[in-house]
């Protein structure tokens, strides 16, 4: 340990030849980028081990720090920062000022990079939140239920709480934004209304997944009108159970009983009318 008050910095004559000149060149190279990298550390350690007996106070000053750093075989960032400041201290004044400026620039660059990393992390978290949130909330009544026997399909098969499927109808001659509403059995019960379809169709076309279900069925209307609710999400949304926009549920065969029920419902008004004409004694 150098005596208190003893000069530690290399003099002009120290830097001209011998171990002092070697240490001077090595320290200037180490401080050129304002930090001590792994290679710099091992180069300095090797030089100090080879020149430990040198009488220059600067050598003993650096050896003291190097011995403390390597004692536990763990090199911390704080220990490297202390070693860098010791190197600054042994340099001649002009080179010392340059080393300090290089360190200041490096720390500023490091601070800016950390700030950019934090901003990137915040942006990634924001994008993740956006992916988890619905892009579009759905709440509409199915349109066109009165055509092509869809009202009967609703009466027979639509149940509140059941999922529905939103299928793009790109060949529809009435609307470029047409989206069919289908039940899980593949049967169509109508269309997404034109008040909603222009917002929904482009999202389905670009791969946005969704979930939708029958919230309730408005039975006061004839035919009854399903009320649909749901959400549309980002294509990369992490939610499970979302429907691919290209999925079309296959039409399932319903068997004879539903068909007979359907015929019965359809024939009921005719039977009631016939009872009035022919005087059938319907129970009261």
NORVENTA-V163816 format. One record per backbone hydrogen bond with DSSP energy under -1.0 kcal/mol. CO is the residue of the C=O (numbers start at 1). NH is the residue of the N-H. E is the energy in kcal/mol with one decimal. If there is no record, write none. Layout:
BEGIN
co = <CO;CO>
nh = <NH;NH>
e = <E;E>
END
This chain:
BEGIN
co = <3;11;13;18;19;20;21;22;23;24;25;26;27;37;38;39;40;41;42;43;44;45;46;47;51;56;57;58;59;60;61;62;63;64;65;66;76;77;78;79;80;81;82;83;84;85;86;87;90;92;93;94;95;96;97;98;99;100;101;102;103;104;105;106;107;108;109;110;111;112;113;114;115;116;117;118;119;120;121;122;123;124;125;126;127;128;129;136;138;140;143;144;147;149;150;151;152;153;154;159;162;165;167;169;175;178;179;180;181;182;183;185;187;190;191;193;193;196;196;197;200;201;202;203;204;209;210;211;212;213;214;216;217;218;225;226;227;227;228;229;230;231;232;232;234;243;244;256;257;258;259;260;261;262;263;264;267;268;269;270;271;272;273;274;275;280>
nh = <6;15;16;22;23;24;25;26;27;28;29;30;31;41;42;43;44;45;46;47;48;49;50;51;54;60;61;62;63;64;65;66;67;68;69;70;80;81;82;83;84;85;86;87;88;89;90;91;10;96;97;98;99;100;101;102;103;104;105;106;107;108;109;110;111;112;113;114;115;116;117;118;119;120;121;122;123;124;125;126;127;128;129;130;131;132;133;232;230;228;191;147;150;153;154;155;156;157;158;162;214;182;180;172;178;169;192;167;189;165;186;252;183;181;143;196;197;199;200;201;204;205;206;208;207;233;243;231;164;229;161;227;219;225;218;142;215;216;140;213;138;211;135;136;237;210;247;260;261;262;263;264;265;266;267;268;271;272;273;274;275;276;277;278;279;282>
e = <-2.2;-1.6;-1.1;-1.8;-2.9;-2.4;-2.3;-2.3;-2.7;-2.1;-2.1;-2.3;-2.1;-2.3;-2.1;-2.3;-2.6;-2.5;-2.4;-2.2;-2.6;-2.4;-1.8;-1.4;-2.0;-1.3;-2.3;-2.0;-2.7;-2.1;-1.1;-2.6;-2.8;-1.7;-2.2;-2.3;-1.9;-2.0;-2.1;-2.2;-2.4;-2.1;-1.9;-2.0;-2.4;-2.0;-1.4;-1.0;-3.8;-2.9;-2.3;-1.8;-2.5;-2.2;-2.1;-2.5;-2.3;-2.6;-2.4;-2.4;-2.7;-2.2;-2.6;-2.8;-2.4;-2.5;-2.3;-2.3;-2.1;-2.4;-2.5;-2.5;-2.3;-2.7;-2.5;-2.7;-2.5;-2.6;-2.4;-2.4;-2.8;-2.2;-2.3;-2.4;-2.4;-1.6;-1.5;-2.6;-1.9;-3.5;-2.8;-1.1;-2.1;-1.5;-2.4;-2.1;-2.2;-2.7;-1.5;-2.1;-2.7;-2.7;-3.5;-1.4;-1.1;-2.5;-2.7;-2.2;-2.8;-2.8;-2.0;-2.6;-2.7;-2.9;-3.0;-2.0;-2.6;-1.4;-1.9;-3.0;-2.1;-2.4;-1.1;-2.5;-1.4;-3.5;-3.7;-2.1;-1.8;-2.3;-3.3;-3.5;-1.2;-1.7;-3.1;-2.3;-2.8;-1.3;-2.1;-2.6;-3.3;-2.0;-3.4;-1.5;-2.3;-1.5;-1.9;-2.6;-2.6;-2.5;-2.4;-2.5;-2.5;-2.4;-2.5;-1.1;-2.5;-2.4;-2.1;-2.5;-1.9;-1.1;-1.4;-3.0;-1.0;-1.8>
END
